[in-house]
Amino acid sequence: IINSFQRKSKISSSRRLGLKTKLLKRAMTMLEGDKQERKDERDKTLGERVPVLQMSGLSLQDLQTLCKELHQKIDVVDEDRYDIASKVSKNSKEIQDLSQKIFELKGKMKRPNLRRVRVSADAMLGALFSSKVKESVDFKANLKTVKKEEEKKEEVTDWRKNVDAMSGMEGRKKLFDAGQ
């Protein structure tokens, strides 16, 4: 039984290997050609921009003027190089900012790996309140105290004595007086 998920390759492995080696050889020759072209172009550009120096037979005055001209050309090239480097750094920073904004808009921020840090309560308060809290804080001192009103408890005595005392008109008078 042949598994339906496996497909049989249309090209044999030896033919595939042969094609791969031909492609690699072709890529190597193209790469060498590109290198040679770049080298020729560089030599041509340098030949155009920088003429060959002929210092033989020049007087001291001519050599000094030649040096001054070369220094001026060096200064111009350094200015251009500095300008280009500043533009490149500015553009790379802008690219980085834009890519950061893209990540924020997509909502796929990379979260850094957090490490577990042991911090005492004093250090944590110091970090929260910066330099405001320097001494140790006593948490119990800051808690509010609640005063409970004590309910008036009547003294419980022997109920028989209480009944005898409250019986009759005198007892009702005491209850009436106590209610007021």
Disulfide bonds with the S-S distance in Angstrom:
none
